[in-house]
Amino acid sequence: MNDNTPEAVPIGERGPTGPPLVLPRGKTESVARLVTVFGSLGVDREKRVHYVFDVGAPKYWEAFVAASGPVRSIVSEVPAAAWYERELHDQYGIEITEHPDLRPLVFHENWPEGVHPMVDAVNQVPWASREYKFLTVQGDGVAEVAVGPVHAGIIEPGHFRFSVVGDTVLHLELRHFYTHKGTEKLFEGSFVNAGAMIAESVSGDNCFAHAVAYSQAVENACRAEVPPRASAIRLIGLELERLVSHISDLGGLCTDVGFSVAAAYAARLKEFLLRASADCTGTRYWRGIAVPGGLRFDLDSEKVLGLSQAVSLAARQFADLARVILGTPSIQNRFETAGVVSLEVARDLAVVGPVARASGIDLDVRRDHPYGHYKSAQFEVPVTHYGDVMARAKIRIKEAAISARLIQQIAGALPIGSVLAPLELDGAMHGSSAVESPRGELFYWLQGRDGRLTRCHIKSPSFQNWPAMPFAIADNIIADFPLINKSFNLSYSGCDR
Amino acid sequence: MIFEVLERSLQQPNRVIPVEALLGNCAGSRMPDVTAARLTPAIAQRLVEVCPTAAFSVAELGGRPCLKLSYAECIGCGRCEQPGEGAVVTAPRFTWCGLPKANLVRLWDLESHTEITPPRPNPEIMRGQIRSLFGKALNIRQLDAGSCNGCEAEISALTNPYYDLERFGIHFVASPKHADMLLVTGPVTRNMAGAVKNTYDAVPSPKLIVAVGACGCSGGIFAGSHAVVGGVDAVIPVDGYIPGCPPTPAMLLTGILEVLRRRTVR
């Protein structure tokens, strides 16, 4: 980015074929928050780097620069861009200058050098054997503990390299992308309707948020108006997903401190809601429902009311359970002051979702960038500033109650009418959309032509929040890592894509 | 405080679902079934066109056109129901869990409107057999080879008070070295291929390997991606396949018991 380039404009007001744009000058530190950085190819297959910022307005701001040559890193001004630029380097082979760490992020040792799947056609990638250097911490009594990729529980794979002195963690280095499936590449060439199925498989426990974010991006690109009934049902699905996720998280936190009775209680509540979902929609996780234009099929209003009653019962029992859990002294002892994410770290790394709100960042896509039925919904956004495991637990407990209330409000007053609007797919399309998933801001950016996608980028909240983990675990004992990790509740697959 | 939670738990009714009600249950999975009488060549052709993972295909068998449905590929998206015009319905029961891959394929003759799938060696777990499968411990190590975490969520659910896997003597262990069975989810990604092989090698023989989910069975929606090697059997040998996207806890249990049954009841 050089200085004579014009200011950024809100997404949608100027297409990607316009002149190069830059991030809003002078706003990087105080107001602007990095949303994502990603690459694309222009009509002439020229590489581009896109920057998306949240500048405190309902519309996101987007900038892009041509990247036929090297691109200067923005990490020194915007530390949150570090992983994004490494990903660009891997996937597009874009040379990034002044980046402090350009080791491969996405591609592991068995990928040969010079393979850039987002630029070149890649069918058969030869197997290679490269070296990956972990950061080493030296000094008296420093030991390394390597964990993963295969972990001890029923969880996703990732590698953690701890440098410890005794029990205390000095440094944690993350090595992820074990579940990298080339998902963004899979979107290329697929029809917009088929894309919803790929989006659902990015992060299975948040599949509805992904399907809605993707569908909204297509709808924005086609300027389609989703019928009110469809957007109301989408809200119910999104809030239910949040409720289930938060119940599951609190149960997981209890598991990690050995409070198994409470964990089993939370697991029962979660299962109760999944079964209620299956009764209402035919699927436990709301898969195959949201599609570009609205919903693939309508839900029976009576059954939605039944689901809402189940939600009301589960939310009451969850609130009661949460009160008991938080009142337990041994829980307080483990949750409080563990895994603190300071406001400074949270801001620098642009963390999102409950992790951000527990560290004093007042941020919620539903309120700040309203979409669908949230434009008219009334709800609070809880924020606290301690930044520890307890703060994240409390944020989730409060949000669960708010989600349940929203579901009951909307289910009691479902608009009538169709649930699917026709899409005008002819010609070039370019759109984006964000959703507040249970883990935080989920952003889809796509472009295509005549109903087929040429590019789809996914900013997942987990990709954004993982780099904050090493800061949260530093100075804690290594035995608290599972607890702190659970309190972030990050998706490996969502991050790795 | 723990007594307060215990008190609340004790106030709850017993939620445990009897095993007989779980076997073959597929509620919430949206796996398809075909009503042969309503099948026409035109409908079959539409099913092939609409299926995102090529689970449906039209083949010739003995000179007669057939519709083929391979559950290994099916992601239960439900997109075949409408163009199926009544010939495709959500399966009320589903017992294609834990079988060898060849047995996940069903065939219908499009001219005679009949199912011509070769019969399975042992159609279903018989009620009398169930008890004989229990009373022995089964240690399972779950291995994520690149899954989206949907299968993990459902496998975790097996331990909740509705399914209570421990009542069957089945439990999840932390190390492959303690395991009798590997429950492998996800398409095997390039980045996980080495770790999957290492984990397989670490399980002492004799061992049972079960591929879980559409991705584990065939690569699912990720089949063909440059970053994915394939289904689980592209890397390690597999004894039984549990389809679904994700398979529900009941389908998982059905599949685990089916694999166990084939090993113990011959």
Contacts between the chains, C-beta under 8 A, distances in Angstrom:
chain1	res1	chain2	res2	distance
A	107	B	191	7.8
A	108	B	190	7.5
A	108	B	191	4.6
A	110	B	190	6.4
A	110	B	191	7.5
A	110	B	193	7.5
A	110	B	194	7.0
A	111	B	190	7.1
A	117	B	226	5.5
A	117	B	227	7.4
A	122	B	226	4.3
A	123	B	226	6.7
A	125	B	190	7.3
A	125	B	226	5.8
A	149	B	192	6.8
A	149	B	195	5.1
A	150	B	143	6.5
A	150	B	144	8.0
A	150	B	176	7.6
A	150	B	195	5.7
A	150	B	198	8.0
A	150	B	199	5.5
A	152	B	174	3.7
A	152	B	175	7.2
A	153	B	142	8.0
A	153	B	172	7.7
A	153	B	174	7.1
A	154	B	142	4.7
A	154	B	152	5.5
A	154	B	155	5.3
A	154	B	156	5.0
A	154	B	172	6.2
A	155	B	144	7.1
A	155	B	152	6.6
A	156	B	144	5.0
A	156	B	147	7.1
A	156	B	149	5.6
A	156	B	152	6.5
A	157	B	144	5.2
A	157	B	145	7.9
A	157	B	146	7.7
A	157	B	192	6.1
A	157	B	195	6.7
A	177	B	191	6.0
A	178	B	146	7.1
A	178	B	189	6.7
A	178	B	191	4.7
A	178	B	192	5.1
A	178	B	195	7.1
A	179	B	144	7.2
A	179	B	146	4.5
A	179	B	147	7.0
A	179	B	148	7.9
A	179	B	186	7.0
A	179	B	189	5.8
A	179	B	191	7.4
A	179	B	192	6.9
A	180	B	146	7.8
A	180	B	189	5.9
A	180	B	190	7.6
A	180	B	191	5.5
A	180	B	227	5.3
A	181	B	146	6.0
A	181	B	187	6.5
A	181	B	189	5.8
A	181	B	222	4.9
A	181	B	225	5.6
A	181	B	227	5.3
A	181	B	228	5.5
A	182	B	222	7.8
A	182	B	225	4.2
A	182	B	226	5.2
A	182	B	227	3.4
A	182	B	228	6.8
A	183	B	222	7.6
A	183	B	225	7.6
A	185	B	225	6.9
A	185	B	226	6.6
A	185	B	227	7.7
A	186	B	221	7.7
A	186	B	222	7.0
A	186	B	225	5.6
A	194	B	52	5.4
A	197	B	52	5.5
A	197	B	75	6.9
A	197	B	77	5.7
A	197	B	221	5.9
A	198	B	221	6.1
A	201	B	148	4.7
A	201	B	150	7.5
A	201	B	215	7.9
A	201	B	220	7.4
A	201	B	221	5.1
A	201	B	222	7.1
A	201	B	245	7.8
A	202	B	148	6.5
A	203	B	148	6.0
A	203	B	149	6.2
A	204	B	147	7.2
A	204	B	148	3.9
A	204	B	149	4.6
A	204	B	150	2.5
A	204	B	151	7.1
A	204	B	152	7.5
A	204	B	153	6.3
A	204	B	246	6.5
A	205	B	149	5.5
A	205	B	150	6.7
A	205	B	153	5.0
A	207	B	148	7.7
A	207	B	150	6.7
A	259	B	2	7.6
A	259	B	5	8.0
A	261	B	2	6.3
A	261	B	5	4.8
A	261	B	6	5.9
A	261	B	9	6.2
A	262	B	5	5.1
A	264	B	9	7.2
A	264	B	160	7.1
A	264	B	161	5.8
A	265	B	5	6.2
A	265	B	8	6.8
A	265	B	9	5.8
A	267	B	156	7.9
A	267	B	157	7.4
A	267	B	159	7.2
A	267	B	160	3.9
A	267	B	161	6.8
A	268	B	12	7.3
A	268	B	15	6.4
A	268	B	160	6.0
A	268	B	161	4.8
A	268	B	162	7.2
A	270	B	157	7.7
A	270	B	160	7.2
A	271	B	15	8.0
A	271	B	157	5.9
A	271	B	160	4.8
A	271	B	161	7.6
A	271	B	162	5.0
A	274	B	28	7.3
A	274	B	157	7.3
A	275	B	28	7.3
A	275	B	162	7.8
A	277	B	28	7.5
A	278	B	27	5.6
A	278	B	28	3.2
A	282	B	28	7.0
A	282	B	30	5.5
A	282	B	78	7.5
A	282	B	90	6.6
A	283	B	28	5.8
A	283	B	29	7.6
A	283	B	30	5.6
A	283	B	76	7.7
A	284	B	28	4.1
A	284	B	29	7.9
A	284	B	154	7.8
A	284	B	248	6.5
A	285	B	150	6.6
A	285	B	153	7.5
A	285	B	246	7.6
A	287	B	30	7.8
A	287	B	76	7.5
A	287	B	77	7.4
A	287	B	245	7.1
A	288	B	30	6.7
A	288	B	76	7.2
A	288	B	77	4.6
A	288	B	78	4.8
A	288	B	79	7.4
A	296	B	78	7.2
A	296	B	79	7.7
A	297	B	78	8.0
A	317	B	8	7.8
A	320	B	8	7.0
A	321	B	5	7.1
A	321	B	8	7.1
A	324	B	1	6.1
A	324	B	4	4.7
A	324	B	5	5.5
A	324	B	8	7.5
A	325	B	5	7.7
A	327	B	1	6.1
A	328	B	1	3.9
A	328	B	2	7.2
A	329	B	1	7.3
A	491	B	149	6.1
A	492	B	149	7.2
A	493	B	146	7.7
A	493	B	147	6.6
A	493	B	148	4.7
A	493	B	149	5.2
A	494	B	149	8.0
A	496	B	191	8.0
